[in-house]
Amino acid sequence: MREAYIRGVGLSCALGMDAEQCVSAMLRGGAGPTVLRLDGFAEPPMLQYYRIPDGAELFDARRFENLLPPVVRAAVTQAGLTADEISALPVFVGSSCFTVGLAESGYRMALAQRSPSAMPMPVCDYDYPARLVQQALGCEGETWAYNTACTASANALLAALRMLQIGAYRHALVVGAELANRTTLAGFSGLQVLADVARPFDAERKGLVLGEGIGAVLLSVEPGPAEAMRLIGGACNCDTYSVPTANPDGRSTAAALRQALAEVHLSPEEIRGIKAHGTSSTTGDQAEAAGMHQVFTTVPPVSVLKPYVGHTLGACGVNELVLYAGALARGLLPATPGFETPDPGLRIHPLRQSVSAPDGRYLLSHFGFGGSNTVLILEKPA
Amino acid sequence: MTCRVLSASHYLQPVRDGDALPPLDQALKQICREHFRRTDRFIKLALLGSARCAAGHGLKTDCGIYLGTGFGPVASNVAAQEEMLRDAQLPKPFDFVNTLGVSAGFHVAKNLGLTSQNLCISRRGASLMAVLTAAFTDMELGLVGQALVGVVEEVTLPLDEHRLRRGLAADTAVAEGSHWLLLEAGGDAGRTLHLQRFWEFPVLEAELGSRRRAADRLCLARSMEEAATGKLQRRFPDTYSGDLAGAFHDNLEAAWVAEFAAGGSPGSLFLADGGHKRGFSLLHLGA
């Protein structure tokens, strides 16, 4: 099966405003979240949050149009595409927020003005991020908006890979986009699944720490001038155990891992490392750990990147791919801050220090609301 | 690629000013294996359409769900925003969870016992072609053996706000819909669905010219590039206008195809979409 070359990347997240800067900051240990008070509620929630250091007001409705263009331009510039190639470029977007923040802003303003025509959800447009990308790049190719919660941009990557594999496109731009909005922050607060510290697979884990980020990956069937990482396959499935979490017995996460390995004819022993999803939730980490043990006799070195950038929800597939591939390109498997006390029930021990990354294949796992499990396989070329 | 259409279901219901939303619970009770609590209207529409489509068919374990929508679960988003911004309360957990488009696919999968892919994809008014392209791609690569492909659009009350959100004129008649096809890879028995992609408009035009017989219905997607639409309308003056219920939703093309397939209409249907930079797609629903 044909692979796709990662010809260009872009990223804005809590670690910085460009991909190289973010990878360097991650390998130095990252900076951690900041405290956020969510005003406007009878009892304002206080939460830890990994925000993009852009200096703007967090809920400013213009942040999407300010932050997205530089990220996608960086990916396309690095790829060195011609003007003709850019003009027909298809854009795949994975997000769980889309225009929710924009809609909140409009409704909030109308309520503040006591407007009799104040209307909730005045804007509703899944195509909005893709259209911003098109405006920024001047491209007019097909657009795809994936709305599968925390696996959205991982599924967008998989969909783009498959379209490249059947020869529908030569190049594809995949974007993960998640920016702060009240619905997400208040919604997760209401679910009571947030914690002060991300501690993936740790005995003391208490829950998620959220974050925001916009990432972009330019995939191509042509290798380009520079040595490039390759996205070689993946798989996704659906677990109907419950909407918020996969079955803790690990059956469905194991099935997604096995399916991904089978698609590219790999045995578990050929995997050199795992970028785990690692939300730090009790049952989420349980389901993921159980799945890994069902597939691997010896679990390869595990890295979890959410302690650097927070859980960027629909964007985490692209954002964490950019970070993980960036670390691999520098010959390193990243450490997992926050992991201190092994959980004997999980038996997963993420790396506490970065270690050397051999050439070979790596798994990237993503599990989300709606029973969505998505696994990607990345190759670091010799 | 060609696949077989095992079945289709078509629900299109106009909602008029002053009307309540049409009741769904009784119909759901008759067709669903279990009663799902805390579901919103978008989920109910998806459950209804998918269950009707799958009824009487043994679904394969590798049947993928491809749910398309232009606007998604608006009512749950409205509820969450009102709870937060008007009432200063945290959103109710189920309102928040139901704001995600993928929640509908989860319930469809649970109801039908499916564990393969569950994707929610949008391309505004061209969402049918997006989900069909995704499903065909996965079938071509052998990743799924069957695909349950649906498009769902809900109506929210009051209707004047619903129209504002969609940029519709105040007197536009609106409808909600749930339109589904159950597809199986391979084979040419029974009704077939064929999807072709072209980079050049003249190739699409020539293909239509050579394959379309006079009795075949020709639909032009409303998202098709204006110049291409004009050329095809001049060449084929009898294109189908698709005014099924005298009411509008954002992906009526799905209604055209599902109604044609579900109704057992004679002849075949062509649906053309695309533009010169994004490429052209031609869907052929065979007899």
Interface residues (C-beta under 8 A of the other chain):
Chain A: M1 G40 F41 A42 P45 S87 A88 P90 S96 V100 A103 E104 Y107 R108 L111 M119 P120 M121 P122 V123 C124 D125 Y126 D127 C139 E140 G141 E142 T143 W144 A145 Y146 N147 T148 A149 N155 A159 R162 M163 Q165 I166 A168 R182 T183 A186 G187 F188 S189 G190 L191 A235 C236 N237 C238 D239 T240 V243 P244 S252 A255 E263 G368 F369 G370 G371 S372
Chain B: I65 T69 G70 F71 G72 V74 N77 V78 A80 Q81 E82 M84 L85 R86 A88 Q89 L90 P91 K92 P93 F96 V97 T99 L100 G101 V102 S103 G105 F106 A109 K110 L114 T115 S116 Q117 N118 L119 C120 I121 S122 R123 R124 A130 T133 A134 T137 D138 E140 L141 L143 E161 L164 R165 R197 G275 K277 R278 G279
